[in-house]
Amino acid sequence: MAENYGVDAERYDRTRPRYPEALVERMMRSCPGVELLDVGAGTGIEARQFQAAGCTVLGVEPDARMAEFARTRGTDVEVARFEEWDPAGRRFDGVISGQAWHWVDPVVGAEKAASVLRPGGRLAAFWNVAEPPAEVRDAFREVYVDLVPDALVTRAYSMPAPPPNTSPLLAKTIDGMRAAGVFDEPEQWQVEWEYVYSKAEWLDQLPTQGDHAQFPPEKLEQVLARVGAVIDAMGGSFSMKYTAVVASARLAAS
């Protein structure tokens, strides 16, 4: 599924949500400097946000298509899986990873991050967790159950949404940081924000989500049509609540 995201890198970059400025500002305050390594940089969404705030960012991204797109937007990216990437002696003040650390081995990744951090450097992995209003969630679930009952997205809509701060992504990341044995006690925090999606914006983003790109073309068209009808019935837009959840740890002084 990870390989699907680079199929239409331009769409991915155009439609995927950004991160709240409060997240960027807090991360910058917690690092000893402004040189960052972005793991799973993708098309450079979070890298550009940190660059705009005054950081120098190098990306590492296994998908050459996404890496090339990021380069066209001003982010230097090297193509590799982080676990096998050669830092060539380079060191960084922070290692960040937006919406990507779950593709990295949590223990090997934490150890690799520690090996490229300067004293006092920080590792931070973060995700946007979406929580649609209950009526939107229920209406979308009906569409997916009817059209693609075995899809991952259908299972996600069919299960109760857990609180964002209990995400298994956070738990695995924090466990990996602890297992590395070289970080201070990890911390977990979050920033809440909202975005109002028009029908056109939501339908534009859908093919980049989860396993949508694996649907047969005719099935994806049906999903888009039915979801679009749901949004039309709601007045043509809906408000999505996002929680940016962060797992972070400082490289121990010793």
ChimeraX commands (.cxc) that place a marker at each C-alpha (Angstrom):
marker #1 position 0.00,0.00,0.00 radius 0.5
marker #1 position 2.89,2.39,0.70 radius 0.5
marker #1 position 3.87,2.21,-2.97 radius 0.5
marker #1 position 0.49,3.61,-4.02 radius 0.5
marker #1 position 1.19,7.07,-2.65 radius 0.5
marker #1 position 3.71,7.94,-5.35 radius 0.5
marker #1 position 1.38,7.05,-8.22 radius 0.5
marker #1 position 0.08,10.62,-8.27 radius 0.5
marker #1 position 2.57,12.58,-6.20 radius 0.5
marker #1 position 1.19,15.92,-7.32 radius 0.5
marker #1 position -2.32,15.03,-6.09 radius 0.5
marker #1 position -0.92,13.70,-2.83 radius 0.5
marker #1 position 0.98,16.92,-2.21 radius 0.5
marker #1 position -1.93,19.13,-3.23 radius 0.5
marker #1 position -4.62,17.45,-1.14 radius 0.5
marker #1 position -3.04,15.99,1.98 radius 0.5
marker #1 position -3.49,18.03,5.18 radius 0.5
marker #1 position -0.64,20.09,6.53 radius 0.5
marker #1 position 0.37,20.29,10.19 radius 0.5
marker #1 position -0.57,23.02,12.69 radius 0.5
marker #1 position 1.98,25.77,13.13 radius 0.5
marker #1 position 1.98,25.12,16.87 radius 0.5
marker #1 position 3.51,21.70,16.19 radius 0.5
marker #1 position 6.28,23.19,14.06 radius 0.5
marker #1 position 7.02,25.91,16.62 radius 0.5
marker #1 position 7.18,23.53,19.59 radius 0.5
marker #1 position 9.44,21.12,17.75 radius 0.5
marker #1 position 11.82,23.93,16.79 radius 0.5
marker #1 position 11.98,25.19,20.38 radius 0.5
marker #1 position 12.89,21.71,21.62 radius 0.5
marker #1 position 15.84,21.18,19.25 radius 0.5
marker #1 position 19.36,22.53,19.84 radius 0.5
marker #1 position 19.56,23.89,16.29 radius 0.5
marker #1 position 17.74,24.13,12.97 radius 0.5
marker #1 position 19.24,21.28,10.93 radius 0.5
marker #1 position 16.62,18.55,10.55 radius 0.5
marker #1 position 16.36,15.14,8.94 radius 0.5
marker #1 position 12.88,14.27,7.64 radius 0.5
marker #1 position 12.25,10.50,7.56 radius 0.5
marker #1 position 9.65,9.40,5.03 radius 0.5
marker #1 position 9.66,12.90,3.59 radius 0.5
marker #1 position 7.18,12.01,0.86 radius 0.5
marker #1 position 6.48,15.02,-1.32 radius 0.5
marker #1 position 7.98,17.38,1.25 radius 0.5
marker #1 position 4.82,18.62,2.96 radius 0.5
marker #1 position 6.20,18.92,6.49 radius 0.5
marker #1 position 9.72,19.67,5.23 radius 0.5
marker #1 position 8.48,22.84,3.52 radius 0.5
marker #1 position 6.67,23.91,6.67 radius 0.5
marker #1 position 9.86,23.60,8.71 radius 0.5
marker #1 position 11.88,25.27,5.96 radius 0.5
marker #1 position 9.47,28.21,5.95 radius 0.5
marker #1 position 10.05,28.51,9.71 radius 0.5
marker #1 position 13.82,28.81,9.18 radius 0.5
marker #1 position 15.07,25.21,9.29 radius 0.5
marker #1 position 17.39,23.40,6.92 radius 0.5
marker #1 position 15.82,20.05,6.04 radius 0.5
marker #1 position 17.20,16.94,4.36 radius 0.5
marker #1 position 14.66,14.30,3.45 radius 0.5
marker #1 position 14.98,10.52,3.23 radius 0.5
marker #1 position 12.24,8.85,1.17 radius 0.5
marker #1 position 12.06,5.32,-0.31 radius 0.5
marker #1 position 9.71,6.28,-3.18 radius 0.5
marker #1 position 11.72,7.90,-5.97 radius 0.5
marker #1 position 8.59,9.47,-7.48 radius 0.5
marker #1 position 7.71,11.31,-4.31 radius 0.5
marker #1 position 11.33,12.28,-3.70 radius 0.5
marker #1 position 11.59,13.80,-7.16 radius 0.5
marker #1 position 8.43,15.82,-6.59 radius 0.5
marker #1 position 9.81,17.11,-3.27 radius 0.5
marker #1 position 12.98,18.23,-5.03 radius 0.5
marker #1 position 10.94,20.24,-7.54 radius 0.5
marker #1 position 9.42,22.09,-4.58 radius 0.5
marker #1 position 12.73,22.94,-2.97 radius 0.5
marker #1 position 13.52,20.09,-0.56 radius 0.5
marker #1 position 16.71,18.04,-0.90 radius 0.5
marker #1 position 15.75,14.36,-0.65 radius 0.5
marker #1 position 17.83,11.19,-0.81 radius 0.5
marker #1 position 16.12,7.97,-1.96 radius 0.5
marker #1 position 16.45,5.14,0.56 radius 0.5
marker #1 position 14.66,3.27,3.31 radius 0.5
marker #1 position 15.72,4.95,6.53 radius 0.5
marker #1 position 16.97,1.73,8.07 radius 0.5
marker #1 position 19.46,1.31,5.19 radius 0.5
marker #1 position 20.23,4.99,4.51 radius 0.5
marker #1 position 23.90,6.05,4.73 radius 0.5
marker #1 position 24.26,9.32,6.65 radius 0.5
marker #1 position 27.92,9.60,5.58 radius 0.5
marker #1 position 28.91,11.09,8.91 radius 0.5
marker #1 position 26.27,13.82,8.89 radius 0.5
marker #1 position 24.58,14.90,12.12 radius 0.5
marker #1 position 21.30,16.71,12.78 radius 0.5
marker #1 position 19.61,18.68,15.53 radius 0.5
marker #1 position 16.33,16.87,15.04 radius 0.5
marker #1 position 14.85,13.88,13.26 radius 0.5
marker #1 position 11.21,14.37,12.26 radius 0.5
marker #1 position 8.71,12.09,10.55 radius 0.5
marker #1 position 5.24,13.16,9.49 radius 0.5
marker #1 position 2.63,10.49,8.73 radius 0.5
marker #1 position 5.41,7.97,7.97 radius 0.5
marker #1 position 7.09,6.49,11.06 radius 0.5
marker #1 position 4.71,3.50,11.06 radius 0.5
marker #1 position 6.53,2.31,7.90 radius 0.5
marker #1 position 9.83,2.27,9.86 radius 0.5
marker #1 position 10.90,-0.47,12.26 radius 0.5
marker #1 position 10.27,1.35,15.58 radius 0.5
marker #1 position 13.37,0.07,17.38 radius 0.5
marker #1 position 15.81,0.07,14.46 radius 0.5
marker #1 position 14.48,3.47,13.44 radius 0.5
marker #1 position 14.96,4.94,16.91 radius 0.5
marker #1 position 18.50,3.56,17.09 radius 0.5
marker #1 position 19.29,4.96,13.63 radius 0.5
marker #1 position 17.85,8.35,14.58 radius 0.5
marker #1 position 19.99,8.43,17.73 radius 0.5
marker #1 position 23.09,7.68,15.68 radius 0.5
marker #1 position 22.61,10.80,13.53 radius 0.5
marker #1 position 21.49,13.22,16.25 radius 0.5
marker #1 position 23.75,15.79,17.85 radius 0.5
marker #1 position 23.89,15.98,21.67 radius 0.5
marker #1 position 20.51,17.11,22.93 radius 0.5
marker #1 position 18.91,16.37,19.57 radius 0.5
marker #1 position 15.31,15.24,19.38 radius 0.5
marker #1 position 13.35,12.56,17.53 radius 0.5
marker #1 position 9.70,13.42,16.84 radius 0.5
marker #1 position 7.17,11.34,14.93 radius 0.5
marker #1 position 3.74,12.81,14.30 radius 0.5
marker #1 position 0.47,12.02,12.56 radius 0.5
marker #1 position -2.75,13.82,11.72 radius 0.5
marker #1 position -5.62,11.74,13.12 radius 0.5
marker #1 position -8.94,12.59,11.45 radius 0.5
marker #1 position -12.24,12.45,13.30 radius 0.5
marker #1 position -15.28,13.28,11.15 radius 0.5
marker #1 position -18.56,14.25,12.82 radius 0.5
marker #1 position -20.66,11.24,13.78 radius 0.5
marker #1 position -23.26,11.83,11.07 radius 0.5
marker #1 position -20.55,12.10,8.41 radius 0.5
marker #1 position -18.80,8.96,9.67 radius 0.5
marker #1 position -22.05,6.98,9.64 radius 0.5
marker #1 position -22.97,8.11,6.12 radius 0.5
marker #1 position -19.52,7.35,4.74 radius 0.5
marker #1 position -19.54,3.92,6.43 radius 0.5
marker #1 position -22.75,3.00,4.62 radius 0.5
marker #1 position -21.12,3.80,1.27 radius 0.5
marker #1 position -18.03,1.70,1.94 radius 0.5
marker #1 position -19.91,-1.25,3.46 radius 0.5
marker #1 position -22.12,-1.34,0.38 radius 0.5
marker #1 position -19.41,-0.94,-2.27 radius 0.5
marker #1 position -16.14,-2.28,-0.81 radius 0.5
marker #1 position -17.04,-4.32,2.28 radius 0.5
marker #1 position -13.60,-5.93,2.64 radius 0.5
marker #1 position -11.51,-2.77,2.27 radius 0.5
marker #1 position -9.30,-1.44,5.06 radius 0.5
marker #1 position -11.10,1.89,4.99 radius 0.5
marker #1 position -14.41,0.07,5.53 radius 0.5
marker #1 position -13.05,-1.62,8.62 radius 0.5
marker #1 position -11.78,1.72,9.89 radius 0.5
marker #1 position -15.18,3.36,9.48 radius 0.5
marker #1 position -16.91,0.32,11.03 radius 0.5
marker #1 position -14.96,0.41,14.30 radius 0.5
marker #1 position -15.45,2.97,17.08 radius 0.5
marker #1 position -12.91,5.76,16.73 radius 0.5
marker #1 position -10.44,5.52,19.64 radius 0.5
marker #1 position -9.21,8.70,21.32 radius 0.5
marker #1 position -6.28,10.07,19.26 radius 0.5
marker #1 position -3.90,9.88,22.23 radius 0.5
marker #1 position -4.42,6.11,22.45 radius 0.5
marker #1 position -3.32,5.45,18.87 radius 0.5
marker #1 position -1.25,2.26,18.53 radius 0.5
marker #1 position 1.08,4.28,16.30 radius 0.5
marker #1 position 2.06,6.35,19.33 radius 0.5
marker #1 position 2.45,3.33,21.59 radius 0.5
marker #1 position 4.73,1.49,19.16 radius 0.5
marker #1 position 6.80,4.61,18.56 radius 0.5
marker #1 position 7.28,5.29,22.26 radius 0.5
marker #1 position 8.11,1.64,22.94 radius 0.5
marker #1 position 10.75,1.82,20.19 radius 0.5
marker #1 position 12.29,4.96,21.70 radius 0.5
marker #1 position 12.51,3.30,25.09 radius 0.5
marker #1 position 13.92,0.08,23.65 radius 0.5
marker #1 position 16.73,2.02,21.94 radius 0.5
marker #1 position 18.02,2.82,25.43 radius 0.5
marker #1 position 19.58,6.16,24.50 radius 0.5
marker #1 position 16.71,8.64,24.83 radius 0.5
marker #1 position 15.26,10.44,27.82 radius 0.5
marker #1 position 11.74,9.35,28.75 radius 0.5
marker #1 position 9.56,9.94,25.66 radius 0.5
marker #1 position 6.76,12.46,25.79 radius 0.5
marker #1 position 3.42,12.52,24.03 radius 0.5
marker #1 position 1.42,15.61,23.15 radius 0.5
marker #1 position -1.16,16.78,20.64 radius 0.5
marker #1 position -2.57,19.80,18.82 radius 0.5
marker #1 position -6.21,19.96,17.75 radius 0.5
marker #1 position -7.36,21.78,14.64 radius 0.5
marker #1 position -10.19,21.74,12.10 radius 0.5
marker #1 position -10.63,22.07,8.36 radius 0.5
marker #1 position -13.81,22.55,6.34 radius 0.5
marker #1 position -13.76,20.37,3.21 radius 0.5
marker #1 position -15.77,21.20,0.14 radius 0.5
marker #1 position -17.02,18.24,-1.85 radius 0.5
marker #1 position -14.41,18.85,-4.54 radius 0.5
marker #1 position -11.57,18.96,-2.00 radius 0.5
marker #1 position -12.60,15.73,-0.26 radius 0.5
marker #1 position -13.10,13.80,-3.48 radius 0.5
marker #1 position -9.74,15.05,-4.76 radius 0.5
marker #1 position -8.02,13.68,-1.65 radius 0.5
marker #1 position -9.78,10.31,-1.44 radius 0.5
marker #1 position -7.64,8.45,-4.03 radius 0.5
marker #1 position -4.56,9.21,-1.88 radius 0.5
marker #1 position -6.03,7.66,1.27 radius 0.5
marker #1 position -5.32,4.15,2.56 radius 0.5
marker #1 position -6.21,1.45,0.06 radius 0.5
marker #1 position -8.35,3.59,-2.27 radius 0.5
marker #1 position -5.69,3.41,-4.99 radius 0.5
marker #1 position -6.08,-0.38,-4.98 radius 0.5
marker #1 position -9.78,-0.26,-5.85 radius 0.5
marker #1 position -10.67,-1.22,-9.45 radius 0.5
marker #1 position -11.22,2.03,-11.41 radius 0.5
marker #1 position -14.95,1.47,-11.79 radius 0.5
marker #1 position -15.30,0.77,-8.07 radius 0.5
marker #1 position -13.38,3.92,-7.17 radius 0.5
marker #1 position -15.69,5.91,-9.45 radius 0.5
marker #1 position -18.69,4.49,-7.63 radius 0.5
marker #1 position -17.19,5.36,-4.24 radius 0.5
marker #1 position -16.46,8.93,-5.36 radius 0.5
marker #1 position -19.97,9.36,-6.74 radius 0.5
marker #1 position -21.67,8.03,-3.62 radius 0.5
marker #1 position -19.45,9.95,-1.21 radius 0.5
marker #1 position -20.01,13.08,-3.27 radius 0.5
marker #1 position -23.78,12.57,-3.00 radius 0.5
marker #1 position -23.43,12.27,0.79 radius 0.5
marker #1 position -21.58,15.59,0.97 radius 0.5
marker #1 position -24.12,17.23,-1.33 radius 0.5
marker #1 position -26.84,16.13,1.07 radius 0.5
marker #1 position -24.94,17.88,3.88 radius 0.5
marker #1 position -24.88,21.15,2.01 radius 0.5
marker #1 position -21.75,20.61,-0.05 radius 0.5
marker #1 position -19.14,20.65,2.71 radius 0.5
marker #1 position -18.31,19.29,6.15 radius 0.5
marker #1 position -15.93,20.10,8.99 radius 0.5
marker #1 position -13.21,17.59,9.81 radius 0.5
marker #1 position -11.63,17.59,13.24 radius 0.5
marker #1 position -7.94,16.76,13.20 radius 0.5
marker #1 position -5.65,15.95,16.09 radius 0.5
marker #1 position -1.95,16.13,15.36 radius 0.5
marker #1 position -0.46,13.56,17.73 radius 0.5
marker #1 position 3.26,13.61,18.55 radius 0.5
marker #1 position 5.66,11.12,20.13 radius 0.5
marker #1 position 8.98,12.74,20.92 radius 0.5
marker #1 position 12.17,12.03,22.85 radius 0.5
marker #1 position 15.45,13.86,23.51 radius 0.5
marker #1 position 18.76,12.08,23.04 radius 0.5
marker #1 position 20.07,11.43,26.54 radius 0.5
marker #1 position 23.08,13.44,27.60 radius 0.5
marker #1 position 25.05,10.32,28.47 radius 0.5
marker link #1:1,2 radius 0.2
marker link #1:2,3 radius 0.2
marker link #1:3,4 radius 0.2
marker link #1:4,5 radius 0.2
marker link #1:5,6 radius 0.2
marker link #1:6,7 radius 0.2
marker link #1:7,8 radius 0.2
marker link #1:8,9 radius 0.2
marker link #1:9,10 radius 0.2
marker link #1:10,11 radius 0.2
marker link #1:11,12 radius 0.2
marker link #1:12,13 radius 0.2
marker link #1:13,14 radius 0.2
marker link #1:14,15 radius 0.2
marker link #1:15,16 radius 0.2
marker link #1:16,17 radius 0.2
marker link #1:17,18 radius 0.2
marker link #1:18,19 radius 0.2
marker link #1:19,20 radius 0.2
marker link #1:20,21 radius 0.2
marker link #1:21,22 radius 0.2
marker link #1:22,23 radius 0.2
marker link #1:23,24 radius 0.2
marker link #1:24,25 radius 0.2
marker link #1:25,26 radius 0.2
marker link #1:26,27 radius 0.2
marker link #1:27,28 radius 0.2
marker link #1:28,29 radius 0.2
marker link #1:29,30 radius 0.2
marker link #1:30,31 radius 0.2
marker link #1:31,32 radius 0.2
marker link #1:32,33 radius 0.2
marker link #1:33,34 radius 0.2
marker link #1:34,35 radius 0.2
marker link #1:35,36 radius 0.2
marker link #1:36,37 radius 0.2
marker link #1:37,38 radius 0.2
marker link #1:38,39 radius 0.2
marker link #1:39,40 radius 0.2
marker link #1:40,41 radius 0.2
marker link #1:41,42 radius 0.2
marker link #1:42,43 radius 0.2
marker link #1:43,44 radius 0.2
marker link #1:44,45 radius 0.2
marker link #1:45,46 radius 0.2
marker link #1:46,47 radius 0.2
marker link #1:47,48 radius 0.2
marker link #1:48,49 radius 0.2
marker link #1:49,50 radius 0.2
marker link #1:50,51 radius 0.2
marker link #1:51,52 radius 0.2
marker link #1:52,53 radius 0.2
marker link #1:53,54 radius 0.2
marker link #1:54,55 radius 0.2
marker link #1:55,56 radius 0.2
marker link #1:56,57 radius 0.2
marker link #1:57,58 radius 0.2
marker link #1:58,59 radius 0.2
marker link #1:59,60 radius 0.2
marker link #1:60,61 radius 0.2
marker link #1:61,62 radius 0.2
marker link #1:62,63 radius 0.2
marker link #1:63,64 radius 0.2
marker link #1:64,65 radius 0.2
marker link #1:65,66 radius 0.2
marker link #1:66,67 radius 0.2
marker link #1:67,68 radius 0.2
marker link #1:68,69 radius 0.2
marker link #1:69,70 radius 0.2
marker link #1:70,71 radius 0.2
marker link #1:71,72 radius 0.2
marker link #1:72,73 radius 0.2
marker link #1:73,74 radius 0.2
marker link #1:74,75 radius 0.2
marker link #1:75,76 radius 0.2
marker link #1:76,77 radius 0.2
marker link #1:77,78 radius 0.2
marker link #1:78,79 radius 0.2
marker link #1:79,80 radius 0.2
marker link #1:80,81 radius 0.2
marker link #1:81,82 radius 0.2
marker link #1:82,83 radius 0.2
marker link #1:83,84 radius 0.2
marker link #1:84,85 radius 0.2
marker link #1:85,86 radius 0.2
marker link #1:86,87 radius 0.2
marker link #1:87,88 radius 0.2
marker link #1:88,89 radius 0.2
marker link #1:89,90 radius 0.2
marker link #1:90,91 radius 0.2
marker link #1:91,92 radius 0.2
marker link #1:92,93 radius 0.2
marker link #1:93,94 radius 0.2
marker link #1:94,95 radius 0.2
marker link #1:95,96 radius 0.2
marker link #1:96,97 radius 0.2
marker link #1:97,98 radius 0.2
marker link #1:98,99 radius 0.2
marker link #1:99,100 radius 0.2
marker link #1:100,101 radius 0.2
marker link #1:101,102 radius 0.2
marker link #1:102,103 radius 0.2
marker link #1:103,104 radius 0.2
marker link #1:104,105 radius 0.2
marker link #1:105,106 radius 0.2
marker link #1:106,107 radius 0.2
marker link #1:107,108 radius 0.2
marker link #1:108,109 radius 0.2
marker link #1:109,110 radius 0.2
marker link #1:110,111 radius 0.2
marker link #1:111,112 radius 0.2
marker link #1:112,113 radius 0.2
marker link #1:113,114 radius 0.2
marker link #1:114,115 radius 0.2
marker link #1:115,116 radius 0.2
marker link #1:116,117 radius 0.2
marker link #1:117,118 radius 0.2
marker link #1:118,119 radius 0.2
marker link #1:119,120 radius 0.2
marker link #1:120,121 radius 0.2
marker link #1:121,122 radius 0.2
marker link #1:122,123 radius 0.2
marker link #1:123,124 radius 0.2
marker link #1:124,125 radius 0.2
marker link #1:125,126 radius 0.2
marker link #1:126,127 radius 0.2
marker link #1:127,128 radius 0.2
marker link #1:128,129 radius 0.2
marker link #1:129,130 radius 0.2
marker link #1:130,131 radius 0.2
marker link #1:131,132 radius 0.2
marker link #1:132,133 radius 0.2
marker link #1:133,134 radius 0.2
marker link #1:134,135 radius 0.2
marker link #1:135,136 radius 0.2
marker link #1:136,137 radius 0.2
marker link #1:137,138 radius 0.2
marker link #1:138,139 radius 0.2
marker link #1:139,140 radius 0.2
marker link #1:140,141 radius 0.2
marker link #1:141,142 radius 0.2
marker link #1:142,143 radius 0.2
marker link #1:143,144 radius 0.2
marker link #1:144,145 radius 0.2
marker link #1:145,146 radius 0.2
marker link #1:146,147 radius 0.2
marker link #1:147,148 radius 0.2
marker link #1:148,149 radius 0.2
marker link #1:149,150 radius 0.2
marker link #1:150,151 radius 0.2
marker link #1:151,152 radius 0.2
marker link #1:152,153 radius 0.2
marker link #1:153,154 radius 0.2
marker link #1:154,155 radius 0.2
marker link #1:155,156 radius 0.2
marker link #1:156,157 radius 0.2
marker link #1:157,158 radius 0.2
marker link #1:158,159 radius 0.2
marker link #1:159,160 radius 0.2
marker link #1:160,161 radius 0.2
marker link #1:161,162 radius 0.2
marker link #1:162,163 radius 0.2
marker link #1:163,164 radius 0.2
marker link #1:164,165 radius 0.2
marker link #1:165,166 radius 0.2
marker link #1:166,167 radius 0.2
marker link #1:167,168 radius 0.2
marker link #1:168,169 radius 0.2
marker link #1:169,170 radius 0.2
marker link #1:170,171 radius 0.2
marker link #1:171,172 radius 0.2
marker link #1:172,173 radius 0.2
marker link #1:173,174 radius 0.2
marker link #1:174,175 radius 0.2
marker link #1:175,176 radius 0.2
marker link #1:176,177 radius 0.2
marker link #1:177,178 radius 0.2
marker link #1:178,179 radius 0.2
marker link #1:179,180 radius 0.2
marker link #1:180,181 radius 0.2
marker link #1:181,182 radius 0.2
marker link #1:182,183 radius 0.2
marker link #1:183,184 radius 0.2
marker link #1:184,185 radius 0.2
marker link #1:185,186 radius 0.2
marker link #1:186,187 radius 0.2
marker link #1:187,188 radius 0.2
marker link #1:188,189 radius 0.2
marker link #1:189,190 radius 0.2
marker link #1:190,191 radius 0.2
marker link #1:191,192 radius 0.2
marker link #1:192,193 radius 0.2
marker link #1:193,194 radius 0.2
marker link #1:194,195 radius 0.2
marker link #1:195,196 radius 0.2
marker link #1:196,197 radius 0.2
marker link #1:197,198 radius 0.2
marker link #1:198,199 radius 0.2
marker link #1:199,200 radius 0.2
marker link #1:200,201 radius 0.2
marker link #1:201,202 radius 0.2
marker link #1:202,203 radius 0.2
marker link #1:203,204 radius 0.2
marker link #1:204,205 radius 0.2
marker link #1:205,206 radius 0.2
marker link #1:206,207 radius 0.2
marker link #1:207,208 radius 0.2
marker link #1:208,209 radius 0.2
marker link #1:209,210 radius 0.2
marker link #1:210,211 radius 0.2
marker link #1:211,212 radius 0.2
marker link #1:212,213 radius 0.2
marker link #1:213,214 radius 0.2
marker link #1:214,215 radius 0.2
marker link #1:215,216 radius 0.2
marker link #1:216,217 radius 0.2
marker link #1:217,218 radius 0.2
marker link #1:218,219 radius 0.2
marker link #1:219,220 radius 0.2
marker link #1:220,221 radius 0.2
marker link #1:221,222 radius 0.2
marker link #1:222,223 radius 0.2
marker link #1:223,224 radius 0.2
marker link #1:224,225 radius 0.2
marker link #1:225,226 radius 0.2
marker link #1:226,227 radius 0.2
marker link #1:227,228 radius 0.2
marker link #1:228,229 radius 0.2
marker link #1:229,230 radius 0.2
marker link #1:230,231 radius 0.2
marker link #1:231,232 radius 0.2
marker link #1:232,233 radius 0.2
marker link #1:233,234 radius 0.2
marker link #1:234,235 radius 0.2
marker link #1:235,236 radius 0.2
marker link #1:236,237 radius 0.2
marker link #1:237,238 radius 0.2
marker link #1:238,239 radius 0.2
marker link #1:239,240 radius 0.2
marker link #1:240,241 radius 0.2
marker link #1:241,242 radius 0.2
marker link #1:242,243 radius 0.2
marker link #1:243,244 radius 0.2
marker link #1:244,245 radius 0.2
marker link #1:245,246 radius 0.2
marker link #1:246,247 radius 0.2
marker link #1:247,248 radius 0.2
marker link #1:248,249 radius 0.2
marker link #1:249,250 radius 0.2
marker link #1:250,251 radius 0.2
marker link #1:251,252 radius 0.2
marker link #1:252,253 radius 0.2
marker link #1:253,254 radius 0.2
view
